[in-house]
Structure formats: C-alpha cells, structure tokens
Amino acid sequence: MNKMDVINKLGEDLKLNQKIAKIAVDTIIDTIKKAIIAEERVEIRGFGSFSLRHYKSYTGRNPKSGEVVNVEPKRLPYFKVGKELKDMIWKG
Amino acid sequence: MTKLEIVNMLYEKLGFSKRECAHIVDSFFEVIKGNLAKGENVKLSGFGNFVVKEKKARRGRNPQTGKEIEISERRVVNFRLSQVLKDEINNKSTK
C-alpha cells in the first residue's frame, strides 16, 4: 500500500472526495515530518512514537570496496511501535 | 507533539469542525494499522516505509536471571526512513 492507496481508502471510509482526502493525508504526514525535524517527539497513541536520535561520527568502511570512510555525525528518527499496533501485528 | 496538534493543523487547512478533523486523523492511522495487521507494508513516499517483518522462533535468555527461554515466532513492524527525509533532517540537498 502506498500513499495513493491510503488516500483512496481514507476517502472511501469517510466518504470524502479525493482532493480533500489528499490534502488531509499530506497535512498529517507533513505535520509529523516538521515536528520530527524540529526535534520534537511525536506520540500517536495506539500507533507509535517518533523521536530523533543523534549519532556520533565514526569511521566506517564501504562494504563493496573495503575503502575506509569517515561517517559524519547524523540525526535519524527512531520509530517506537505502540502497544496496540504491536499486538495487532503480532497476532496477524 | 500528539494527535491534538495534527488535528489542529488539519482544522486550519480544511476548515472542517475539530470533531471531523479528529475523526480523519484517527481514520488515517486506522487505515495504516489495518494494513500492517494484514501483514502488508505501507509506503509513504517522502516520509518512509512501515515494513512488517516475520521473525522466526529463537532461543533467548532472560537478561536478569540468565535463564534460557524460547522466544516464539512473531511479526514486528519496522520503520524505514525515506532517503528524502533523511537528507532533509541532515540538511543535505537531495541528489
């Protein structure tokens, strides 16, 4: 399922027209994205939470060539799955 | 940030009532959850993919007691960040 499928399904479920459903999905994703970038923790009950984690610079290796490379410090979001979603998926 | 801020943002964008906006936000997460529960991945371009992984049963250890236990097979969800968002967060221009 991709974003378009999510938009279609949301539109169907809520009887919204496509255009509105698209604005809704884009707005939701964009709002979460901006919060993550601003280093704000995002918590969606029953779904999960996003937080930014900081990683220090380290010396790594290009796995293909074996060449030694310096990896710059970086920030990456971490998604912690919520309990409800975890249980839903576990059981299948 | 919680769902409330997302609802408020949607309220500004769509001009629907807060109640309707809350319903839309809830439904959005329900759609994604329902799909993941079926074992299907959800790809949100420009954001990331939620990937369902099958884990085989394995032997593990209770780290506190050191006792060996059987960890049953299970499905878990992983979030794989989009390259676009990764670059955005680290202020790199995308190729």
N, CA and C atoms of all chains as a GROMACS GRO file, in nm:
protein
  561
    1MET      N    1   0.085  -0.119   0.000
    1MET     CA    2   0.000   0.000   0.000
    1MET      C    3   0.088   0.124   0.000
    2ASN      N    4   0.063   0.215  -0.090
    2ASN     CA    5   0.140   0.340  -0.090
    2ASN      C    6   0.050   0.458  -0.053
    3LYS      N    7   0.105   0.578  -0.062
    3LYS     CA    8   0.030   0.695  -0.016
    3LYS      C    9  -0.103   0.711  -0.090
    4MET      N   10  -0.099   0.684  -0.222
    4MET     CA   11  -0.221   0.696  -0.303
    4MET      C   12  -0.330   0.600  -0.252
    5ASP      N   13  -0.289   0.478  -0.217
    5ASP     CA   14  -0.384   0.380  -0.165
    5ASP      C   15  -0.443   0.425  -0.031
    6VAL      N   16  -0.357   0.486   0.050
    6VAL     CA   17  -0.404   0.536   0.180
    6VAL      C   18  -0.509   0.645   0.156
    7ILE      N   19  -0.479   0.734   0.061
    7ILE     CA   20  -0.572   0.843   0.028
    7ILE      C   21  -0.706   0.786  -0.020
    8ASN      N   22  -0.698   0.690  -0.111
    8ASN     CA   23  -0.821   0.629  -0.164
    8ASN      C   24  -0.904   0.562  -0.056
    9LYS      N   25  -0.835   0.488   0.030
    9LYS     CA   26  -0.905   0.415   0.136
    9LYS      C   27  -0.969   0.512   0.235
   10LEU      N   28  -0.895   0.616   0.269
   10LEU     CA   29  -0.947   0.716   0.362
   10LEU      C   30  -1.070   0.785   0.302
   11GLY      N   31  -1.060   0.817   0.174
   11GLY     CA   32  -1.172   0.880   0.104
   11GLY      C   33  -1.295   0.791   0.105
   12GLU      N   34  -1.274   0.663   0.078
   12GLU     CA   35  -1.383   0.565   0.078
   12GLU      C   36  -1.446   0.553   0.216
   13ASP      N   37  -1.360   0.529   0.315
   13ASP     CA   38  -1.409   0.507   0.452
   13ASP      C   39  -1.488   0.625   0.505
   14LEU      N   40  -1.443   0.746   0.474
   14LEU     CA   41  -1.505   0.865   0.532
   14LEU      C   42  -1.598   0.938   0.436
   15LYS      N   43  -1.612   0.882   0.315
   15LYS     CA   44  -1.691   0.947   0.210
   15LYS      C   45  -1.646   1.091   0.187
   16LEU      N   46  -1.517   1.106   0.172
   16LEU     CA   47  -1.459   1.236   0.140
   16LEU      C   48  -1.419   1.233  -0.006
   17ASN      N   49  -1.420   1.347  -0.073
   17ASN     CA   50  -1.370   1.342  -0.210
   17ASN      C   51  -1.218   1.334  -0.210
   18GLN      N   52  -1.165   1.284  -0.321
   18GLN     CA   53  -1.021   1.257  -0.336
   18GLN      C   54  -0.934   1.376  -0.297
   19LYS      N   55  -0.979   1.494  -0.343
   19LYS     CA   56  -0.897   1.614  -0.322
   19LYS      C   57  -0.880   1.642  -0.173
   20ILE      N   58  -0.991   1.633  -0.102
   20ILE     CA   59  -0.988   1.658   0.043
   20ILE      C   60  -0.904   1.550   0.113
   21ALA      N   61  -0.926   1.424   0.071
   21ALA     CA   62  -0.852   1.314   0.133
   21ALA      C   63  -0.702   1.332   0.112
   22LYS      N   64  -0.665   1.380  -0.007
   22LYS     CA   65  -0.523   1.402  -0.036
   22LYS      C   66  -0.466   1.513   0.052
   23ILE      N   67  -0.541   1.622   0.064
   23ILE     CA   68  -0.494   1.732   0.150
   23ILE      C   69  -0.477   1.682   0.293
   24ALA      N   70  -0.574   1.602   0.338
   24ALA     CA   71  -0.569   1.550   0.475
   24ALA      C   72  -0.444   1.465   0.497
   25VAL      N   73  -0.422   1.370   0.408
   25VAL     CA   74  -0.306   1.280   0.423
   25VAL      C   75  -0.175   1.359   0.415
   26ASP      N   76  -0.166   1.449   0.318
   26ASP     CA   77  -0.043   1.530   0.305
   26ASP      C   78  -0.020   1.615   0.430
   27THR      N   79  -0.127   1.673   0.482
   27THR     CA   80  -0.114   1.759   0.600
   27THR      C   81  -0.068   1.679   0.722
   28ILE      N   82  -0.128   1.561   0.740
   28ILE     CA   83  -0.090   1.477   0.855
   28ILE      C   84   0.058   1.440   0.846
   29ILE      N   85   0.100   1.391   0.730
   29ILE     CA   86   0.239   1.349   0.714
   29ILE      C   87   0.334   1.467   0.730
   30ASP      N   88   0.295   1.579   0.669
   30ASP     CA   89   0.380   1.697   0.674
   30ASP      C   90   0.396   1.751   0.816
   31THR      N   91   0.288   1.747   0.892
   31THR     CA   92   0.293   1.796   1.031
   31THR      C   93   0.387   1.709   1.114
   32ILE      N   94   0.378   1.578   1.095
   32ILE     CA   95   0.465   1.486   1.169
   32ILE      C   96   0.611   1.510   1.129
   33LYS      N   97   0.632   1.525   0.998
   33LYS     CA   98   0.766   1.547   0.946
   33LYS      C   99   0.830   1.672   1.006
   34LYS      N  100   0.754   1.781   1.007
   34LYS     CA  101   0.807   1.907   1.059
   34LYS      C  102   0.843   1.894   1.207
   35ALA      N  103   0.757   1.825   1.281
   35ALA     CA  104   0.784   1.807   1.424
   35ALA      C  105   0.912   1.726   1.445
   36ILE      N  106   0.929   1.621   1.365
   36ILE     CA  107   1.050   1.538   1.377
   36ILE      C  108   1.174   1.622   1.347
   37ILE      N  109   1.167   1.700   1.239
   37ILE     CA  110   1.281   1.782   1.201
   37ILE      C  111   1.313   1.884   1.312
   38ALA      N  112   1.208   1.935   1.377
   38ALA     CA  113   1.227   2.032   1.486
   38ALA      C  114   1.268   1.963   1.616
   39GLU      N  115   1.297   1.832   1.607
   39GLU     CA  116   1.340   1.752   1.721
   39GLU      C  117   1.233   1.741   1.828
   40GLU      N  118   1.110   1.748   1.785
   40GLU     CA  119   1.001   1.733   1.879
   40GLU      C  120   0.958   1.588   1.876
   41ARG      N  121   0.936   1.529   1.989
   41ARG     CA  122   0.891   1.391   1.995
   41ARG      C  123   0.745   1.387   1.952
   42VAL      N  124   0.711   1.295   1.865
   42VAL     CA  125   0.574   1.282   1.818
   42VAL      C  126   0.516   1.153   1.873
   43GLU      N  127   0.408   1.165   1.948
   43GLU     CA  128   0.349   1.045   2.004
   43GLU      C  129   0.205   1.028   1.960
   44ILE      N  130   0.179   0.918   1.891
   44ILE     CA  131   0.043   0.886   1.846
   44ILE      C  132  -0.002   0.764   1.924
   45ARG      N  133  -0.094   0.784   2.016
   45ARG     CA  134  -0.142   0.674   2.100
   45ARG      C  135  -0.195   0.558   2.016
   46GLY      N  136  -0.151   0.440   2.051
   46GLY     CA  137  -0.201   0.321   1.982
   46GLY      C  138  -0.127   0.291   1.853
   47PHE      N  139  -0.048   0.388   1.808
   47PHE     CA  140   0.025   0.368   1.683
   47PHE      C  141   0.175   0.357   1.709
   48GLY      N  142   0.229   0.463   1.764
   48GLY     CA  143   0.372   0.462   1.795
   48GLY      C  144   0.424   0.603   1.815
   49SER      N  145   0.553   0.615   1.836
   49SER     CA  146   0.611   0.747   1.854
   49SER      C  147   0.740   0.761   1.773
   50PHE      N  148   0.766   0.882   1.734
   50PHE     CA  149   0.888   0.914   1.660
   50PHE      C  150   0.973   1.007   1.746
   51SER      N  151   1.101   0.980   1.751
   51SER     CA  152   1.192   1.073   1.817
   51SER      C  153   1.322   1.076   1.739
   52LEU      N  154   1.391   1.188   1.747
   52LEU     CA  155   1.517   1.199   1.675
   52LEU      C  156   1.631   1.150   1.762
   53ARG      N  157   1.716   1.068   1.703
   53ARG     CA  158   1.833   1.021   1.776
   53ARG      C  159   1.959   1.076   1.711
   54HIS      N  160   2.053   1.111   1.796
   54HIS     CA  161   2.179   1.166   1.744
   54HIS      C  162   2.284   1.056   1.737
   55TYR      N  163   2.355   1.054   1.628
   55TYR     CA  164   2.464   0.958   1.611
   55TYR      C  165   2.594   1.032   1.592
   56LYS      N  166   2.698   0.985   1.661
   56LYS     CA  167   2.829   1.049   1.650
   56LYS      C  168   2.895   1.006   1.519
   57SER      N  169   2.995   1.080   1.483
   57SER     CA  170   3.071   1.044   1.364
   57SER      C  171   3.154   0.920   1.394
   58TYR      N  172   3.173   0.836   1.295
   58TYR     CA  173   3.255   0.717   1.316
   58TYR      C  174   3.327   0.680   1.187
   59THR      N  175   3.429   0.596   1.200
   59THR     CA  176   3.500   0.551   1.082
   59THR      C  177   3.438   0.421   1.036
   60GLY      N  178   3.389   0.422   0.916
   60GLY     CA  179   3.325   0.303   0.862
   60GLY      C  180   3.399   0.254   0.740
   61ARG      N  181   3.341   0.157   0.678
   61ARG     CA  182   3.403   0.100   0.559
   61ARG      C  183   3.298   0.085   0.451
   62ASN      N  184   3.336   0.114   0.330
   62ASN     CA  185   3.248   0.088   0.219
   62ASN      C  186   3.246  -0.065   0.202
   63PRO      N  187   3.129  -0.126   0.222
   63PRO     CA  188   3.126  -0.272   0.221
   63PRO      C  189   3.163  -0.333   0.085
   64LYS      N  190   3.147  -0.256  -0.019
   64LYS     CA  191   3.179  -0.307  -0.153
   64LYS      C  192   3.328  -0.303  -0.181
   65SER      N  193   3.388  -0.185  -0.157
   65SER     CA  194   3.528  -0.169  -0.194
   65SER      C  195   3.624  -0.191  -0.077
   66GLY      N  196   3.569  -0.190   0.046
   66GLY     CA  197   3.655  -0.208   0.162
   66GLY      C  198   3.727  -0.080   0.201
   67GLU      N  199   3.700   0.025   0.125
   67GLU     CA  200   3.764   0.155   0.148
   67GLU      C  201   3.719   0.214   0.283
   68VAL      N  202   3.812   0.273   0.356
   68VAL     CA  203   3.779   0.335   0.485
   68VAL      C  204   3.716   0.472   0.461
   69VAL      N  205   3.601   0.495   0.519
   69VAL     CA  206   3.535   0.625   0.502
   69VAL      C  207   3.498   0.682   0.638
   70ASN      N  208   3.496   0.814   0.644
   70ASN     CA  209   3.456   0.879   0.766
   70ASN      C  210   3.306   0.910   0.757
   71VAL      N  211   3.229   0.861   0.852
   71VAL     CA  212   3.085   0.886   0.852
   71VAL      C  213   3.058   1.006   0.943
   72GLU      N  214   2.997   1.108   0.884
   72GLU     CA  215   2.967   1.232   0.955
   72GLU      C  216   2.862   1.207   1.065
   73PRO      N  217   2.862   1.292   1.168
   73PRO     CA  218   2.755   1.277   1.268
   73PRO      C  219   2.620   1.298   1.201
   74LYS      N  220   2.518   1.230   1.246
   74LYS     CA  221   2.388   1.246   1.182
   74LYS      C  222   2.275   1.232   1.282
   75ARG      N  223   2.160   1.275   1.238
   75ARG     CA  224   2.039   1.263   1.320
   75ARG      C  225   1.941   1.175   1.244
   76LEU      N  226   1.887   1.077   1.311
   76LEU     CA  227   1.791   0.989   1.245
   76LEU      C  228   1.670   0.967   1.333
   77PRO      N  229   1.550   0.968   1.274
   77PRO     CA  230   1.433   0.943   1.355
   77PRO      C  231   1.424   0.796   1.393
   78TYR      N  232   1.376   0.772   1.511
   78TYR     CA  233   1.355   0.636   1.557
   78TYR      C  234   1.205   0.619   1.580
   79PHE      N  235   1.151   0.511   1.527
   79PHE     CA  236   1.009   0.484   1.546
   79PHE      C  237   0.992   0.373   1.647
   80LYS      N  238   0.920   0.403   1.752
   80LYS     CA  239   0.890   0.300   1.851
   80LYS      C  240   0.744   0.263   1.832
   81VAL      N  241   0.723   0.136   1.803
   81VAL     CA  242   0.586   0.092   1.774
   81VAL      C  243   0.502   0.092   1.902
   82GLY      N  244   0.378   0.138   1.890
   82GLY     CA  245   0.287   0.144   2.004
   82GLY      C  246   0.235   0.006   2.041
   83LYS      N  247   0.188  -0.006   2.163
   83LYS     CA  248   0.148  -0.137   2.213
   83LYS      C  249   0.033  -0.197   2.130
   84GLU      N  250  -0.066  -0.115   2.104
   84GLU     CA  251  -0.184  -0.165   2.031
   84GLU      C  252  -0.145  -0.218   1.893
   85LEU      N  253  -0.063  -0.141   1.822
   85LEU     CA  254  -0.019  -0.183   1.688
   85LEU      C  255   0.068  -0.308   1.696
   86LYS      N  256   0.155  -0.310   1.794
   86LYS     CA  257   0.244  -0.424   1.814
   86LYS      C  258   0.162  -0.552   1.832
   87ASP      N  259   0.061  -0.544   1.917
   87ASP     CA  260  -0.023  -0.661   1.943
   87ASP      C  261  -0.103  -0.702   1.820
   88MET      N  262  -0.151  -0.602   1.745
   88MET     CA  263  -0.229  -0.630   1.624
   88MET      C  264  -0.147  -0.708   1.522
   89ILE      N  265  -0.021  -0.668   1.508
   89ILE     CA  266   0.066  -0.728   1.408
   89ILE      C  267   0.116  -0.864   1.452
   90TRP      N  268   0.143  -0.874   1.578
   90TRP     CA  269   0.194  -0.997   1.635
   90TRP      C  270   0.101  -1.112   1.604
   91LYS      N  271  -0.027  -1.089   1.632
   91LYS     CA  272  -0.127  -1.195   1.612
   91LYS      C  273  -0.158  -1.215   1.465
   92GLY      N  274  -0.141  -1.112   1.385
   92GLY     CA  275  -0.166  -1.121   1.242
   92GLY      C  276  -0.312  -1.120   1.207
   93MET      N  277   0.474   1.636   2.055
   93MET     CA  278   0.353   1.657   1.976
   93MET      C  279   0.263   1.534   1.984
   94THR      N  280   0.137   1.560   1.994
   94THR     CA  281   0.041   1.449   1.997
   94THR      C  282  -0.059   1.465   1.883
   95LYS      N  283  -0.157   1.379   1.884
   95LYS     CA  284  -0.258   1.382   1.779
   95LYS      C  285  -0.331   1.516   1.775
   96LEU      N  286  -0.342   1.577   1.891
   96LEU     CA  287  -0.415   1.704   1.902
   96LEU      C  288  -0.359   1.812   1.809
   97GLU      N  289  -0.227   1.823   1.804
   97GLU     CA  290  -0.166   1.924   1.716
   97GLU      C  291  -0.190   1.893   1.569
   98ILE      N  292  -0.192   1.765   1.537
   98ILE     CA  293  -0.218   1.726   1.399
   98ILE      C  294  -0.362   1.762   1.363
   99VAL      N  295  -0.452   1.737   1.458
   99VAL     CA  296  -0.593   1.772   1.438
   99VAL      C  297  -0.607   1.922   1.416
  100ASN      N  298  -0.539   2.002   1.497
  100ASN     CA  299  -0.546   2.147   1.483
  100ASN      C  300  -0.494   2.195   1.348
  101MET      N  301  -0.388   2.131   1.302
  101MET     CA  302  -0.329   2.166   1.173
  101MET      C  303  -0.428   2.138   1.061
  102LEU      N  304  -0.495   2.025   1.072
  102LEU     CA  305  -0.593   1.985   0.971
  102LEU      C  306  -0.714   2.079   0.975
  103TYR      N  307  -0.748   2.121   1.094
  103TYR     CA  308  -0.859   2.214   1.115
  103TYR      C  309  -0.832   2.346   1.041
  104GLU      N  310  -0.707   2.392   1.050
  104GLU     CA  311  -0.668   2.514   0.980
  104GLU      C  312  -0.672   2.496   0.830
  105LYS      N  313  -0.626   2.381   0.784
  105LYS     CA  314  -0.616   2.354   0.641
  105LYS      C  315  -0.751   2.330   0.576
  106LEU      N  316  -0.838   2.253   0.642
  106LEU     CA  317  -0.963   2.210   0.579
  106LEU      C  318  -1.085   2.292   0.619
  107GLY      N  319  -1.078   2.354   0.737
  107GLY     CA  320  -1.192   2.430   0.784
  107GLY      C  321  -1.311   2.345   0.826
  108PHE      N  322  -1.288   2.214   0.844
  108PHE     CA  323  -1.394   2.128   0.898
  108PHE      C  324  -1.396   2.148   1.050
  109SER      N  325  -1.496   2.091   1.114
  109SER     CA  326  -1.501   2.103   1.260
  109SER      C  327  -1.386   2.021   1.320
  110LYS      N  328  -1.352   2.056   1.445
  110LYS     CA  329  -1.243   1.983   1.511
  110LYS      C  330  -1.278   1.836   1.525
  111ARG      N  331  -1.406   1.811   1.548
  111ARG     CA  332  -1.450   1.672   1.564
  111ARG      C  333  -1.428   1.593   1.436
  112GLU      N  334  -1.464   1.655   1.325
  112GLU     CA  335  -1.444   1.587   1.196
  112GLU      C  336  -1.294   1.565   1.170
  113CYS      N  337  -1.215   1.668   1.203
  113CYS     CA  338  -1.070   1.656   1.181
  113CYS      C  339  -1.011   1.545   1.266
  114ALA      N  340  -1.058   1.534   1.390
  114ALA     CA  341  -1.010   1.429   1.478
  114ALA      C  342  -1.045   1.292   1.419
  115HIS      N  343  -1.164   1.284   1.362
  115HIS     CA  344  -1.209   1.160   1.301
  115HIS      C  345  -1.121   1.123   1.181
  116ILE      N  346  -1.084   1.223   1.102
  116ILE     CA  347  -0.998   1.199   0.986
  116ILE      C  348  -0.861   1.148   1.031
  117VAL      N  349  -0.804   1.216   1.132
  117VAL     CA  350  -0.671   1.176   1.180
  117VAL      C  351  -0.675   1.033   1.235
  118ASP      N  352  -0.777   1.003   1.314
  118ASP     CA  353  -0.792   0.867   1.368
  118ASP      C  354  -0.804   0.766   1.255
  119SER      N  355  -0.885   0.798   1.156
  119SER     CA  356  -0.907   0.706   1.045
  119SER      C  357  -0.780   0.682   0.966
  120PHE      N  358  -0.700   0.788   0.951
  120PHE     CA  359  -0.573   0.776   0.880
  120PHE      C  360  -0.486   0.668   0.946
  121PHE      N  361  -0.472   0.677   1.078
  121PHE     CA  362  -0.388   0.579   1.148
  121PHE      C  363  -0.453   0.440   1.148
  122GLU      N  364  -0.587   0.437   1.149
  122GLU     CA  365  -0.656   0.308   1.143
  122GLU      C  366  -0.629   0.238   1.010
  123VAL      N  367  -0.629   0.316   0.902
  123VAL     CA  368  -0.603   0.260   0.769
  123VAL      C  369  -0.464   0.196   0.766
  124ILE      N  370  -0.366   0.269   0.817
  124ILE     CA  371  -0.228   0.219   0.816
  124ILE      C  372  -0.215   0.096   0.907
  125LYS      N  373  -0.274   0.106   1.024
  125LYS     CA  374  -0.269  -0.006   1.118
  125LYS      C  375  -0.334  -0.131   1.061
  126GLY      N  376  -0.452  -0.112   1.002
  126GLY     CA  377  -0.526  -0.225   0.946
  126GLY      C  378  -0.445  -0.295   0.839
  127ASN      N  379  -0.378  -0.216   0.758
  127ASN     CA  380  -0.298  -0.273   0.650
  127ASN      C  381  -0.177  -0.350   0.704
  128LEU      N  382  -0.112  -0.291   0.804
  128LEU     CA  383   0.004  -0.358   0.865
  128LEU      C  384  -0.039  -0.486   0.934
  129ALA      N  385  -0.157  -0.483   0.995
  129ALA     CA  386  -0.208  -0.601   1.065
  129ALA      C  387  -0.230  -0.716   0.968
  130LYS      N  388  -0.259  -0.682   0.842
  130LYS     CA  389  -0.276  -0.785   0.739
  130LYS      C  390  -0.142  -0.839   0.692
  131GLY      N  391  -0.036  -0.777   0.740
  131GLY     CA  392   0.098  -0.820   0.702
  131GLY      C  393   0.151  -0.748   0.580
  132GLU      N  394   0.079  -0.642   0.539
  132GLU     CA  395   0.122  -0.568   0.421
  132GLU      C  396   0.199  -0.442   0.461
  133ASN      N  397   0.301  -0.410   0.385
  133ASN     CA  398   0.381  -0.290   0.411
  133ASN      C  399   0.305  -0.165   0.369
  134VAL      N  400   0.337  -0.055   0.433
  134VAL     CA  401   0.279   0.074   0.393
  134VAL      C  402   0.393   0.168   0.357
  135LYS      N  403   0.390   0.218   0.234
  135LYS     CA  404   0.495   0.308   0.187
  135LYS      C  405   0.441   0.449   0.175
  136LEU      N  406   0.502   0.540   0.248
  136LEU     CA  407   0.462   0.680   0.237
  136LEU      C  408   0.578   0.757   0.175
  137SER      N  409   0.566   0.786   0.048
  137SER     CA  410   0.678   0.848  -0.024
  137SER      C  411   0.714   0.982   0.039
  138GLY      N  412   0.842   1.006   0.051
  138GLY     CA  413   0.890   1.131   0.109
  138GLY      C  414   0.896   1.126   0.260
  139PHE      N  415   0.845   1.017   0.317
  139PHE     CA  416   0.846   1.002   0.462
  139PHE      C  417   0.920   0.875   0.502
  140GLY      N  418   0.862   0.763   0.467
  140GLY     CA  419   0.928   0.636   0.497
  140GLY      C  420   0.832   0.520   0.478
  141ASN      N  421   0.884   0.400   0.499
  141ASN     CA  422   0.802   0.280   0.483
  141ASN      C  423   0.787   0.209   0.616
  142PHE      N  424   0.666   0.162   0.641
  142PHE     CA  425   0.643   0.075   0.757
  142PHE      C  426   0.647  -0.067   0.704
  143VAL      N  427   0.743  -0.143   0.750
  143VAL     CA  428   0.768  -0.275   0.696
  143VAL      C  429   0.738  -0.383   0.800
  144VAL      N  430   0.657  -0.480   0.761
  144VAL     CA  431   0.626  -0.591   0.851
  144VAL      C  432   0.730  -0.701   0.831
  145LYS      N  433   0.785  -0.746   0.942
  145LYS     CA  434   0.888  -0.850   0.934
  145LYS      C  435   0.844  -0.974   1.010
  146GLU      N  436   0.868  -1.089   0.949
  146GLU     CA  437   0.839  -1.216   1.015
  146GLU      C  438   0.964  -1.257   1.092
  147LYS      N  439   0.948  -1.284   1.220
  147LYS     CA  440   1.061  -1.330   1.300
  147LYS      C  441   1.039  -1.477   1.335
  148LYS      N  442   1.142  -1.555   1.313
  148LYS     CA  443   1.133  -1.696   1.348
  148LYS      C  444   1.147  -1.714   1.499
  149ALA      N  445   1.100  -1.827   1.549
  149ALA     CA  446   1.118  -1.858   1.690
  149ALA      C  447   1.268  -1.876   1.716
  150ARG      N  448   1.312  -1.833   1.830
  150ARG     CA  449   1.454  -1.849   1.863
  150ARG      C  450   1.469  -1.863   2.014
  151ARG      N  451   1.587  -1.910   2.052
  151ARG     CA  452   1.613  -1.924   2.194
  151ARG      C  453   1.674  -1.795   2.245
  152GLY      N  454   1.625  -1.751   2.358
  152GLY     CA  455   1.679  -1.629   2.415
  152GLY      C  456   1.708  -1.650   2.561
  153ARG      N  457   1.747  -1.543   2.626
  153ARG     CA  458   1.783  -1.554   2.766
  153ARG      C  459   1.720  -1.438   2.840
  154ASN      N  460   1.668  -1.464   2.954
  154ASN     CA  461   1.622  -1.357   3.040
  154ASN      C  462   1.746  -1.288   3.094
  155PRO      N  463   1.764  -1.159   3.055
  155PRO     CA  464   1.889  -1.092   3.092
  155PRO      C  465   1.905  -1.076   3.243
  156GLN      N  466   1.793  -1.082   3.315
  156GLN     CA  467   1.804  -1.062   3.459
  156GLN      C  468   1.842  -1.192   3.533
  157THR      N  469   1.779  -1.300   3.491
  157THR     CA  470   1.804  -1.426   3.562
  157THR      C  471   1.902  -1.516   3.489
  158GLY      N  472   1.923  -1.488   3.360
  158GLY     CA  473   2.013  -1.570   3.281
  158GLY      C  474   1.949  -1.701   3.237
  159LYS      N  475   1.822  -1.715   3.267
  159LYS     CA  476   1.750  -1.838   3.233
  159LYS      C  477   1.719  -1.842   3.083
  160GLU      N  478   1.739  -1.958   3.024
  160GLU     CA  479   1.711  -1.969   2.881
  160GLU      C  480   1.562  -1.986   2.857
  161ILE      N  481   1.510  -1.912   2.758
  161ILE     CA  482   1.368  -1.923   2.727
  161ILE      C  483   1.349  -1.930   2.577
  162GLU      N  484   1.234  -1.980   2.537
  162GLU     CA  485   1.201  -1.989   2.396
  162GLU      C  486   1.126  -1.861   2.358
  163ILE      N  487   1.174  -1.792   2.254
  163ILE     CA  488   1.102  -1.674   2.205
  163ILE      C  489   1.020  -1.719   2.085
  164SER      N  490   0.890  -1.706   2.095
  164SER     CA  491   0.801  -1.758   1.991
  164SER      C  492   0.815  -1.680   1.862
  165GLU      N  493   0.770  -1.740   1.752
  165GLU     CA  494   0.777  -1.666   1.626
  165GLU      C  495   0.674  -1.553   1.630
  166ARG      N  496   0.705  -1.445   1.561
  166ARG     CA  497   0.618  -1.328   1.570
  166ARG      C  498   0.638  -1.237   1.451
  167ARG      N  499   0.548  -1.141   1.440
  167ARG     CA  500   0.564  -1.039   1.338
  167ARG      C  501   0.586  -0.905   1.406
  168VAL      N  502   0.677  -0.830   1.352
  168VAL     CA  503   0.703  -0.697   1.408
  168VAL      C  504   0.699  -0.594   1.296
  169VAL      N  505   0.688  -0.467   1.333
  169VAL     CA  506   0.691  -0.363   1.231
  169VAL      C  507   0.814  -0.276   1.250
  170ASN      N  508   0.880  -0.248   1.139
  170ASN     CA  509   0.996  -0.160   1.138
  170ASN      C  510   0.964  -0.037   1.055
  171PHE      N  511   1.024   0.074   1.093
  171PHE     CA  512   1.009   0.195   1.013
  171PHE      C  513   1.138   0.217   0.936
  172ARG      N  514   1.126   0.226   0.804
  172ARG     CA  515   1.245   0.255   0.724
  172ARG      C  516   1.230   0.394   0.664
  173LEU      N  517   1.320   0.479   0.707
  173LEU     CA  518   1.318   0.619   0.671
  173LEU      C  519   1.341   0.641   0.521
  174SER      N  520   1.270   0.737   0.465
  174SER     CA  521   1.294   0.769   0.324
  174SER      C  522   1.424   0.848   0.311
  175GLN      N  523   1.494   0.826   0.200
  175GLN     CA  524   1.621   0.897   0.177
  175GLN      C  525   1.598   1.048   0.173
  176VAL      N  526   1.484   1.087   0.117
  176VAL     CA  527   1.450   1.230   0.106
  176VAL      C  528   1.442   1.294   0.244
  177LEU      N  529   1.371   1.227   0.335
  177LEU     CA  530   1.356   1.282   0.471
  177LEU      C  531   1.489   1.278   0.546
  178LYS      N  532   1.565   1.171   0.522
  178LYS     CA  533   1.696   1.157   0.584
  178LYS      C  534   1.785   1.277   0.548
  179ASP      N  535   1.785   1.311   0.421
  179ASP     CA  536   1.866   1.425   0.376
  179ASP      C  537   1.811   1.556   0.430
  180GLU      N  538   1.679   1.565   0.436
  180GLU     CA  539   1.616   1.686   0.486
  180GLU      C  540   1.655   1.711   0.632
  181ILE      N  541   1.653   1.605   0.710
  181ILE     CA  542   1.687   1.616   0.852
  181ILE      C  543   1.832   1.656   0.870
  182ASN      N  544   1.919   1.603   0.783
  182ASN     CA  545   2.061   1.632   0.796
  182ASN      C  546   2.108   1.745   0.705
  183ASN      N  547   2.010   1.824   0.660
  183ASN     CA  548   2.038   1.943   0.578
  183ASN      C  549   2.123   1.918   0.456
  184LYS      N  550   2.098   1.805   0.391
  184LYS     CA  551   2.171   1.778   0.268
  184LYS      C  552   2.075   1.795   0.153
  185SER      N  553   2.125   1.842   0.042
  185SER     CA  554   2.038   1.852  -0.073
  185SER      C  555   2.027   1.712  -0.133
  186THR      N  556   1.908   1.683  -0.186
  186THR     CA  557   1.885   1.551  -0.242
  186THR      C  558   1.941   1.544  -0.384
  187LYS      N  559   2.000   1.428  -0.412
  187LYS     CA  560   2.058   1.408  -0.544
  187LYS      C  561   1.950   1.414  -0.651
   0.00000   0.00000   0.00000
